[in-house]
Amino acid sequence: MTPTAPKAKPPASILSSDLHVQGNMKTTGDIQVEGTVEGDIRAHLLTIGETATIKGEVIADDVVINGRIVGRVRGLKVRLTSTARVEGDIIHKTIAIESGAHFEGSVQRQDDPLANKPKTAAE
């Protein structure tokens, strides 16, 4: 019996610039958004393109923001590029904000910004 090869990581899901999504999205993989999303997004790596607008909460291990977010951002690593526009609070473990980024809200550092609830003894 031969050992099975580990499954290859699936490619990032891409939401094109002409796509408008209403509702929440959740994946353990990667998402690249170029269109408009009205709802919350949870992913491993989330890339917000320059043409994208998100109205809702964003939760990801790694968040790269090139476009617009109206809502809270929670991530282990959060990066606002020079074209980013964020209106909302950012909860992060590490953050980078490039010159030219537009940001209105508060920034809070937490060791585990992805935790929605207090950890139980079993965790």
Backbone bond lengths (Angstrom), bond angles and torsions (degrees), N, CA, C in turn:
res aa  C-N    CA-C-N  psi(-1)  N-CA   C-N-CA  omega(-1)  CA-C   N-CA-C  phi
1 M - - - 1.454 - - 1.533 108.72 -
2 T 1.305 116.83 126.64 1.459 119.77 -179.66 1.523 109.54 -91.51
3 P 1.311 115.95 142.78 1.470 117.73 178.50 1.530 109.64 -67.02
4 T 1.300 114.90 145.18 1.466 118.79 179.55 1.524 109.12 -79.44
5 A 1.287 114.81 140.32 1.466 120.04 178.51 1.525 108.74 -71.45
6 P 1.328 116.88 145.05 1.464 117.80 177.17 1.531 109.89 -62.04
7 K 1.314 114.94 145.17 1.463 118.67 -179.00 1.524 110.00 -65.60
8 A 1.315 115.03 137.22 1.460 119.45 177.40 1.521 108.69 -69.61
9 K 1.304 114.99 144.24 1.461 119.54 178.90 1.524 108.75 -67.33
10 P 1.343 117.68 129.91 1.457 118.78 -179.66 1.531 110.98 -67.23
11 P 1.334 117.20 153.13 1.461 119.00 178.79 1.528 110.82 -67.97
12 A 1.314 115.99 162.91 1.462 120.70 179.52 1.522 110.21 -63.89
13 S 1.332 115.45 142.87 1.459 120.51 173.05 1.524 107.14 -79.84
14 I 1.331 116.53 131.46 1.462 120.43 -178.18 1.521 109.35 -114.36
15 L 1.331 115.69 126.16 1.460 121.77 175.79 1.532 106.32 -102.27
16 S 1.313 116.56 110.35 1.465 120.61 -171.86 1.533 111.93 -69.04
17 S 1.322 115.38 166.21 1.463 121.67 -173.10 1.530 113.27 -65.52
18 D 1.341 117.71 -21.14 1.461 119.36 179.28 1.528 112.55 -92.96
19 L 1.330 117.30 6.23 1.457 121.45 -177.65 1.528 110.51 -96.78
20 H 1.348 115.72 132.46 1.463 122.37 177.00 1.522 107.12 -119.84
21 V 1.327 116.84 117.58 1.462 122.05 -176.96 1.518 109.36 -112.20
22 Q 1.346 115.14 131.33 1.463 120.60 172.72 1.514 107.42 -115.85
23 G 1.322 116.61 114.76 1.458 121.27 -178.54 1.516 110.78 136.82
24 N 1.311 115.30 169.47 1.461 121.35 -177.93 1.520 111.15 -86.98
25 M 1.333 116.06 150.94 1.461 122.16 177.63 1.522 108.67 -127.99
26 K 1.339 115.43 141.35 1.457 120.00 179.88 1.519 109.05 -144.26
27 T 1.333 116.67 130.42 1.454 121.89 177.15 1.519 109.14 -151.40
28 T 1.329 115.57 156.15 1.463 119.88 172.43 1.522 109.20 -91.33
29 G 1.332 116.60 -3.75 1.465 122.45 -179.73 1.517 112.17 -97.42
30 D 1.336 114.59 -153.50 1.462 121.81 -175.12 1.530 110.20 -109.34
31 I 1.334 115.93 145.13 1.464 121.69 176.67 1.523 108.58 -130.34
32 Q 1.329 114.84 136.50 1.462 121.21 172.35 1.525 106.29 -118.29
33 V 1.329 116.54 120.20 1.460 121.56 -177.27 1.523 109.16 -107.55
34 E 1.327 116.00 124.90 1.464 121.59 174.48 1.533 110.17 -114.71
35 G 1.331 116.66 -16.93 1.460 122.19 -177.12 1.518 112.09 -98.82
36 T 1.351 115.77 -148.39 1.462 122.60 -177.56 1.517 110.13 -113.72
37 V 1.327 116.04 133.51 1.456 121.25 176.95 1.522 108.26 -127.57
38 E 1.343 115.34 125.07 1.457 120.87 172.12 1.513 106.82 -109.26
39 G 1.311 115.98 94.76 1.458 122.03 -176.57 1.514 109.72 155.60
40 D 1.311 115.94 175.94 1.461 121.54 -178.55 1.522 110.39 -86.86
41 I 1.333 115.46 148.98 1.461 121.30 178.80 1.525 108.39 -127.34
42 R 1.339 115.25 131.33 1.469 120.40 173.83 1.517 107.54 -126.90
43 A 1.339 116.45 128.24 1.465 121.32 -176.62 1.522 109.59 -154.85
44 H 1.345 115.11 173.84 1.463 120.06 174.69 1.535 108.46 -79.17
45 L 1.336 115.80 -59.96 1.461 121.96 175.67 1.519 106.81 -118.50
46 L 1.308 116.40 124.56 1.458 121.04 179.78 1.520 108.51 -121.01
47 T 1.332 115.33 121.64 1.461 121.16 177.46 1.521 107.65 -113.40
48 I 1.322 115.63 122.90 1.465 121.87 178.26 1.523 106.85 -101.33
49 G 1.335 116.80 111.91 1.459 121.53 -177.89 1.522 112.55 -70.97
50 E 1.332 116.06 166.58 1.472 121.47 -177.83 1.518 112.88 -60.51
51 T 1.332 117.47 -31.62 1.463 120.96 -178.26 1.528 112.78 -88.51
52 A 1.329 117.57 -1.48 1.465 121.79 -172.98 1.523 112.82 -85.41
53 T 1.336 114.60 148.98 1.461 122.60 170.89 1.522 107.85 -132.88
54 I 1.323 116.09 126.44 1.462 121.88 177.83 1.514 107.43 -116.93
55 K 1.327 116.41 127.25 1.467 121.31 173.65 1.514 107.08 -117.04
56 G 1.311 115.89 94.17 1.459 121.42 -177.24 1.516 109.95 157.57
57 E 1.320 115.73 -176.78 1.466 120.55 -179.32 1.521 110.28 -85.78
58 V 1.331 115.07 140.84 1.458 122.49 179.13 1.523 107.68 -116.52
59 I 1.342 116.30 126.52 1.462 121.16 179.10 1.525 107.81 -131.18
60 A 1.338 117.41 120.77 1.467 120.72 179.43 1.518 109.37 -158.51
61 D 1.342 115.06 157.27 1.465 119.02 174.63 1.521 109.39 -63.00
62 D 1.326 115.67 -42.51 1.460 122.56 -175.15 1.528 108.01 -132.03
63 V 1.320 117.39 120.33 1.469 121.51 -178.83 1.523 108.74 -121.46
64 V 1.334 115.96 124.13 1.467 121.37 174.88 1.524 106.55 -116.89
65 I 1.329 116.11 119.21 1.465 120.54 -174.54 1.525 109.41 -111.84
66 N 1.346 114.95 114.94 1.466 121.37 173.55 1.526 110.49 -109.18
67 G 1.327 116.56 -18.88 1.460 122.19 -175.44 1.514 112.20 -112.19
68 R 1.359 116.11 -142.44 1.461 121.66 -171.28 1.516 111.18 -113.70
69 I 1.323 115.69 134.65 1.463 122.01 173.54 1.517 107.99 -129.73
70 V 1.342 115.29 129.11 1.452 121.28 171.80 1.522 105.47 -114.61
71 G 1.307 116.37 98.41 1.459 121.04 -176.48 1.514 110.23 149.08
72 R 1.316 115.26 178.68 1.459 121.26 -176.25 1.527 111.71 -78.82
73 V 1.332 115.99 143.66 1.470 122.90 177.12 1.524 107.45 -117.34
74 R 1.347 116.20 127.27 1.470 121.56 176.32 1.517 107.36 -125.82
75 G 1.341 116.58 123.47 1.450 119.20 -179.47 1.510 112.75 -161.06
76 L 1.339 115.39 152.79 1.458 119.20 174.12 1.525 109.30 -67.84
77 K 1.348 115.45 -47.86 1.467 121.37 176.10 1.520 107.48 -121.19
78 V 1.318 116.69 121.55 1.465 121.38 179.23 1.521 107.74 -121.86
79 R 1.342 115.40 130.64 1.466 119.54 178.95 1.525 109.47 -130.05
80 L 1.320 115.71 123.60 1.456 121.93 173.85 1.519 107.27 -103.05
81 T 1.332 116.56 117.33 1.459 119.94 178.32 1.523 109.05 -82.11
82 S 1.312 116.50 178.57 1.466 121.07 -175.71 1.527 112.77 -64.82
83 T 1.340 118.64 -18.97 1.461 121.64 -179.59 1.533 112.43 -98.92
84 A 1.323 117.66 3.23 1.468 121.80 -176.96 1.526 111.75 -71.68
85 R 1.357 114.59 144.45 1.469 122.12 172.70 1.522 106.66 -134.29
86 V 1.329 116.46 109.95 1.459 120.68 -177.70 1.523 108.79 -121.34
87 E 1.341 114.49 125.72 1.462 121.27 174.31 1.519 106.85 -118.68
88 G 1.310 115.90 93.86 1.459 120.70 -178.18 1.512 109.76 156.89
89 D 1.311 115.55 173.56 1.456 121.06 -176.85 1.528 110.83 -82.11
90 I 1.320 115.56 149.39 1.460 121.95 177.18 1.521 108.03 -119.51
91 I 1.336 115.53 123.79 1.459 121.94 175.44 1.521 105.90 -113.62
92 H 1.321 117.82 122.06 1.468 121.61 -168.42 1.510 111.96 -144.88
93 K 1.331 115.19 165.66 1.466 120.93 167.73 1.528 108.26 -98.06
94 T 1.349 116.60 -45.19 1.468 121.01 172.01 1.520 107.85 -133.09
95 I 1.323 115.83 147.60 1.463 120.24 -177.80 1.523 109.89 -139.67
96 A 1.329 115.36 147.24 1.466 121.69 173.42 1.517 106.89 -135.66
97 I 1.317 116.44 129.78 1.461 121.21 178.93 1.522 107.77 -125.00
98 E 1.344 115.26 114.74 1.453 119.57 -178.94 1.533 110.53 -77.47
99 S 1.322 114.64 155.63 1.458 120.89 176.31 1.522 109.24 -60.54
100 G 1.334 116.71 132.63 1.455 121.34 180.00 1.516 113.33 102.58
101 A 1.338 117.58 -16.31 1.462 120.81 178.37 1.522 109.59 -66.72
102 H 1.335 116.54 144.63 1.465 122.53 178.91 1.525 106.92 -107.08
103 F 1.336 117.20 123.61 1.450 120.89 -176.62 1.513 110.28 -141.92
104 E 1.342 115.76 125.09 1.459 121.39 174.82 1.510 108.00 -125.48
105 G 1.312 117.12 115.46 1.456 121.26 -179.60 1.511 109.66 152.67
106 S 1.319 115.71 -169.57 1.458 119.70 179.62 1.523 109.55 -108.03
107 V 1.320 115.25 157.46 1.457 121.88 178.36 1.519 106.86 -120.40
108 Q 1.331 115.97 131.04 1.461 120.44 179.39 1.514 109.18 -133.83
109 R 1.327 116.35 128.86 1.463 120.59 177.44 1.519 109.30 -91.86
110 Q 1.345 115.95 133.97 1.462 121.95 174.52 1.521 108.28 -137.62
111 D 1.339 116.55 149.07 1.465 119.81 177.19 1.522 111.20 -66.59
112 D 1.342 116.85 -33.76 1.469 120.48 178.86 1.531 109.31 -132.11
113 P 1.334 116.54 79.38 1.469 119.40 -176.53 1.521 113.31 -70.78
114 L 1.333 118.56 -12.29 1.455 121.17 -178.66 1.519 112.39 -85.72
115 A 1.326 118.19 -12.72 1.463 121.20 -177.38 1.523 109.90 -73.07
116 N 1.324 116.39 120.48 1.461 121.11 177.94 1.504 111.65 -89.14
117 K 1.330 116.27 -22.80 1.445 121.05 -175.99 1.521 109.25 -132.90
118 P 1.316 117.74 158.10 1.471 119.30 176.18 1.509 109.92 -62.57
119 K 1.326 116.40 142.86 1.463 120.39 179.74 1.512 110.25 -69.86
120 T 1.321 115.84 141.39 1.461 120.48 176.36 1.524 108.33 -91.31
121 A 1.333 116.39 169.91 1.465 121.12 -178.83 1.530 110.94 -62.00
122 A 1.317 117.90 -28.52 1.462 121.40 -178.39 1.519 113.29 -74.42
123 E 1.308 118.03 -19.26 1.477 120.97 -175.17 1.495 112.72 -86.50
